C-alpha cells in the first residue's frame, strides 16, 4: 500500500509570513522615518537616540495592543457564531444536515453524495463540520489574540532595533545617510526573502518595499527639516 505523502504548499506560509513581514517592515520604516525626521530638524545625537528608543518601545506596545484588540474582536465574533451554530444544531438537526449538504452540492457533489458526506461528518462532529464548511473556522484559522500580539510586538521590535543600533554606532554626521542606506538594504533583503518564501517575484518584492519605504523616509526628513528651520 503506498504511503500517504503530506503535501506542503507555500500558501500555508501566508498568514505567519504576512504578520512577520508587516511587523518587521513597520518597525524599520516607522522608526527610521522618525529618526530621519528628527535628524532633519538638526537635533543633536542624544535627541535622535532618544527618538529611536521611544519609537521602538512605543511602536512595539502599540502593535501589540492593536493586534490584541483586533484579534480579540475576531475571536469574540467566532465564538458567538459557534454558539449560534451549536443552538441551531440542538434545535433543528435535520435542517442543519440539509444546509451542510447544500454547501457540498454547491462545491460540485451530486445531491445523494452530498447528503451522505454531510451525514457522516455530522455523525463524527457536527459542530466541527459546520464550523469548518459553513463558517470557515478551523484550527488553522482560529483567532489567537495573545499569540498575535506577541508576534507583532516582537517583529516590530526586531525591525526597530536595527535602526536603534545604526544610530548608536554611526558618527553623528553620518546618522541620516547611514540609517537610510542601512534601512533600505535591510528592507530589500526582507522584501526579497518574503517574496521567495511566498513563491512570488523577488525583484518585484524588493522594488515594492524599497520604493515606498524610501518615499516615506524622504517625506519625513523633508518635513523635519522644514519644521526645524522654521522653529530655530
C-alpha positions in Angstrom: 0.0 0.0 0.0 1.5 3.4 -1.0 2.2 5.6 1.9 0.3 8.9 2.1 2.6 11.8 1.4 1.7 15.1 3.1 2.0 17.9 0.6 3.4 21.3 1.6 2.2 24.4 -0.2 3.6 27.9 0.0 0.1 29.3 0.5 0.3 27.7 4.0 3.0 30.3 4.9 0.9 33.3 4.0 -0.6 34.1 7.4 2.6 33.9 9.5 4.7 35.4 6.7 2.3 38.4 6.4 2.4 39.1 10.1 6.2 38.8 10.4 6.9 40.9 7.4 4.4 43.5 8.3 5.7 43.9 11.8 9.4 44.0 10.9 8.8 46.3 8.0 6.7 48.6 10.1 9.3 48.6 12.8 12.1 49.5 10.4 10.2 52.1 8.3 8.4 53.9 11.1 11.4 54.1 13.4 13.7 55.1 10.6 11.3 57.8 9.4 11.1 59.1 13.0 14.9 59.2 13.3 15.3 60.9 9.9 12.6 63.4 10.7 14.3 64.3 14.0 17.7 64.3 12.3 16.4 66.6 9.6 15.4 69.2 12.2 19.1 69.4 13.3 18.5 67.8 16.7 21.7 66.6 18.5 22.7 62.9 18.5 21.3 62.3 22.0 17.9 63.5 20.9 18.0 61.2 17.9 18.9 58.2 20.1 16.0 59.1 22.4 13.6 59.3 19.5 14.8 55.9 18.2 14.4 54.2 21.6 11.0 55.8 22.1 9.9 54.7 18.6 10.9 51.1 19.4 9.1 50.9 22.7 6.1 52.9 21.8 5.7 51.2 18.4 6.0 47.7 19.8 3.5 48.4 22.5 1.1 50.0 20.0 1.4 47.0 17.7 0.8 44.6 20.5 -2.2 46.5 21.8 -3.8 47.0 18.4 -3.3 43.4 17.3 -4.6 42.1 20.6 -7.8 44.2 20.4 -8.3 43.4 16.7 -7.8 39.6 17.1 -9.9 39.6 20.3 -12.8 41.1 18.4 -12.4 38.5 15.7 -12.3 35.7 18.4 -15.4 37.1 20.0 -17.2 37.0 16.7 -16.1 33.5 16.1 -17.2 32.3 19.5 -20.6 34.0 19.0 -21.0 32.3 15.6 -20.1 28.9 17.1 -22.6 29.4 20.0 -25.3 30.2 17.5 -24.4 27.1 15.4 -24.5 25.0 18.5 -28.0 26.2 19.3 -29.2 25.6 15.8 -27.9 22.0 15.8 -29.8 21.3 19.1 -33.0 22.8 17.7 -33.0 21.6 14.1 -30.5 18.8 13.5 -32.1 17.8 10.2 -32.3 21.3 8.9 -28.6 21.7 9.6 -27.9 18.5 7.8 -29.7 19.8 4.7 -27.8 23.1 5.0 -24.5 21.3 5.1 -25.4 19.0 2.2 -26.4 22.1 0.1 -22.9 23.5 0.7 -21.3 20.4 -0.7 -23.7 20.5 -3.7 -22.5 24.0 -4.5 -19.0 22.7 -4.4 -19.7 20.1 -7.0 -21.1 16.9 -5.4 -24.3 15.4 -6.5 -27.1 15.6 -4.0 -27.0 12.0 -2.9 -23.3 12.0 -2.2 -23.6 15.4 -0.6 -26.2 14.1 1.8 -24.0 11.1 2.6 -20.9 13.2 3.3 -22.9 15.6 5.5 -24.4 12.7 7.5 -21.0 11.0 8.1 -19.3 14.3 9.1 -22.1 15.3 11.4 -22.1 11.9 13.0 -18.4 12.4 13.8 -18.5 16.0 15.0 -21.5 18.1 13.8 -20.2 21.4 15.2 -16.7 21.0 13.7 -18.2 20.2 10.3 -20.4 23.3 10.3 -17.6 25.5 11.8 -15.2 24.5 9.0 -17.5 24.3 6.0 -20.2 26.8 6.8 -18.4 29.4 8.9 -14.9 28.9 7.6 -13.4 28.4 11.1 -10.8 25.7 11.7 -7.8 25.0 13.9 -5.5 26.8 11.4 -7.6 30.0 11.1 -9.0 30.4 14.7 -8.1 33.7 16.2 -5.4 33.7 18.9 -5.2 37.2 20.4 -2.2 36.8 22.8 -0.1 34.9 20.2 -0.9 37.6 17.6 0.0 40.4 20.0 3.3 38.9 21.0 4.3 38.1 17.4 3.5 41.6 16.2 5.4 43.3 19.1 8.4 41.0 18.6 8.7 41.5 14.9 8.2 45.3 15.2 10.9 45.5 17.9 13.3 43.4 15.8 12.9 45.8 12.9 13.2 48.9 15.1 16.2 47.5 16.9 18.2 47.6 13.7 17.5 51.4 13.4 18.4 52.0 17.0 21.7 50.0 16.5 22.6 52.0 13.5 22.0 55.3 15.3 24.2 54.1 18.2 27.2 53.1 16.1 27.2 55.7 13.4 29.0 59.1 13.9 26.6 61.9 14.4 27.4 63.5 11.0 26.6 60.2 9.2 23.4 59.3 11.1 20.9 60.4 8.4 22.5 58.9 5.3 23.8 55.8 7.2 20.4 55.0 8.6 18.7 55.5 5.3 21.2 53.2 3.4 21.2 50.5 6.1 17.4 50.5 6.3 16.9 50.3 2.5 19.4 47.4 2.4 17.6 45.6 5.2 14.2 46.2 3.6 15.4 44.9 0.3 16.6 41.8 2.0 13.3 41.4 3.8 11.2 42.0 0.7 13.2 39.5 -1.3 13.1 36.9 1.4 9.3 37.3 1.8 8.8 37.1 -1.9 11.0 34.0 -2.2 9.2 32.3 0.7 5.8 33.0 -0.7 6.8 32.0 -4.2 6.4 35.5 -5.7 8.7 37.6 -7.9 11.8 38.5 -5.8 12.7 41.7 -7.9 9.2 42.9 -7.6 9.1 42.3 -3.9 12.3 44.2 -3.4 11.3 47.1 -5.6 7.9 47.5 -3.9 9.2 47.6 -0.4 12.2 49.8 -1.1 10.4 52.4 -3.2 7.6 53.1 -0.7 9.9 53.0 2.3 12.3 55.4 0.6 9.4 57.7 -0.1 8.2 57.6 3.5 11.6 58.4 4.9 12.3 61.2 2.3 9.0 62.9 3.1 9.5 62.7 6.9 13.1 64.0 6.6 11.9 66.9 4.5 9.1 67.8 6.9 11.5 67.6 9.9 14.0 69.9 8.0 11.3 72.4 7.2 9.9 72.5 10.7 13.3 72.5 12.3 14.3 75.5 10.1 11.1 77.4 10.9 11.4 76.8 14.7 15.0 77.7 15.0 
